[in-house]
Amino acid sequence: MKIKTLNDIVAWRLCLGCGACAYICKNHFVELRNVPNQGIRPFMLSDQCGTCSDCIQVCPGYSTPGFSNPEASEKHQQLNEKGWGPIIEIWEGYATDPEVRYHGSSGGAATAIAVYCLEKLNMHGALHIGSNQEHPLKNEVFMSKNYAELLSRTGSRYSPASPCSGLDRIESAPSPCVFIGKPCDVTGFQMAGKLRPGLQDKNGLSIGTFCAGTPSSLGMIELLKKMSISPDTVEDIRYRGKGWPGLFTVHLKDGVRSIQKTYMEAWGFLQKFRPFRCYLCPDGTAAYADISCGDPWYRTIGENEKGYSLVIVRTQKGREILKGAMEAGYLKLERSDIQKLIDSQKGLLQKRKDIWGRLFMLKIFGLPVPQYPGFFLSEQWWSSPIRQKIRSLLGTARRIVQRKYYHPFTCAQLSNEYEKNETKSIHD
């Protein structure tokens, strides 16, 4: 079964919601809508779409090519083939600014690097996502232009976000910019740059964050319900940060009460609402970024311990900028190694090993699958224990049958779900 249009990508549940298609469409025929039980999805506003196929070419949900980096050593190229993407260096540490370190999700490294780029390299801004102030369950794309703006938008957002929808702000900027996003967002950004030279010219630095999948908005709605909180009483939601890993905190509009759960309690609930497409993504550590940042989960976090970040340098540009940020005093880092990365992200590595089997089972049912040339997925599949192979195959078959993945979504179904959500004003 072949994918021919953007509607096909959405109908067969391949969309990751990065928003690159909305940016790349010359005729502005694509509108992004947050479908509660799926995520942010593109809707075609016209049946007059031409045959340029730009939206498909930039879609990481449909196709992501493998990674190659001549700057990486032979040893690190082998690590790429094992699932970690191109690696030049691995560091561990934190932002020297205590506010950035405290408010950040881990050690504040991504924010610190972005601040350095703005203050010392005269980049125009950093494009990233943050909380929508009027609708705190929603995310919004921001171009932060200074320290204060970046600090106010720190922290992870475990809900749908489409930072690539704002790439026009980078393309039209007077000077290069920083882009910060999940692995699929960074991939969409890089592939869009291949079609838009103006965007590539303004690509000052791309920073990727480690990602295990993005829960749909329904996850947050159900979590609030479990906490006996009505969405319309929410003033602000902080998923983590203000400590490491920090607490999931809901501030209410009464200005008095804040209701909290631990990070693991909140994520343990929300992760159940990740779309199946996230289970097919082989890139959990943002291999297309210049620099990737995530948590060093390889050790137990002490009580009241301050945050730390793992920082992976993937390109020479990233290496030079990270070195400059350290020399300028924005970061305090020490060399780390691949074993700490592996021990920190065992779940991401196992998910990658399962992907070939999941894709195989989808093909058995005659369903379209994402294209991953150069990813060495079959080799990783065969390195997994036989019990795990069987589990992933049977689990995929069960999902296909129980959730009726053999039936594509229709635009009407998604539109009805979206309209039902808007009518109920769940997010308002």
Secondary structure, 3 states (H helix, E strand, C coil): CCCCCHHHHHHCCCCCCCCHHHHHCCCCCEEEEEECCCEEEEEECCCCCCCCCHHHHCCCCCECCCCCCCCCCHHHHHHHHHHHCCCCEEEEEEECCHHHHHHCCCCCHHHHHHHHHHHCCCCCCEEEEEECCCCCCCEEEEEECCHHHHHHCCCCCCCCCCHHHHHHHHHCCCCCEEEEECHHHHHHHHHHHHHCHHHHHCEEEEEEECCCCCCCHHHHHHHHHHCCCCHHHEEEEECCECCCCEEEEEEECCCCCEEEEEHHHHHHHHHHHCCHHHHHCCCCCCCCCCEEEECCCCCCCCCCCCCCEEEEECCHHHHHHHHHHHHCCCEEEEECCHHHHHHHCHHHHHHHHHHHHHHHHHHHCCCCCCECCCCCHHHHHHCCCHHHHHHHHHHHHHHHHHCCCCCCCCHHHHHHHHHHHHHHCCCC
